[in-house]
Amino acid sequence: MNEELKFKASIVHLILNGKTEEAIKLLSEHYKVPIPKIRIGMPKGNLKNAACYVQKTKTIHFQKRETFQNPFVVLHEFYHHLRMSTDMHGGIEKNADKFAENFIKAYKYAKML
């Protein structure tokens, strides 16, 4: 298994095991972006969402602690942070979903080995 696949699988593993802060730190180092702040609790106007990224404060907000351990949600929101921290453009939600799914596929593949 190549290094990129190992990295992605390890990130999902960390999130599933409640080490989301560590996973986000490693993601930030890997992609060379600042580490976003993390908050449990949603900002006003976003109560219906599981999580959201606020660019102004560079903070990922999670509705509940359980959401904080959901790899898809964590990676989806990290993608928004990554996108805003770099010059990435286009298909924001679709690309955030693909980003998260790519990590989860790597994790599932690694488990099969």
C-alpha angles and dihedrals in degrees: 000000000000124000095253092055091048090050093050093046091049091052092054090045091054092050093048089051095053097259096118095139090055091048092051091048091052092046090051092050092046094051093036096236130128116273109258121230116252125217133177105217130053128255117245114286095027101076094119093058125087089223142342141194119231109203096194092061096026088232133144109212121201122198094216138006089249090060087054087067097048107105094203093054095042094048093043091055093042087056089059089052091047092048093050092046094053137033096268115140143183140046097025102186096032091050092045088054092048091049091053094043091052091058092046092050090052090051093049091047092050091051090056092057 
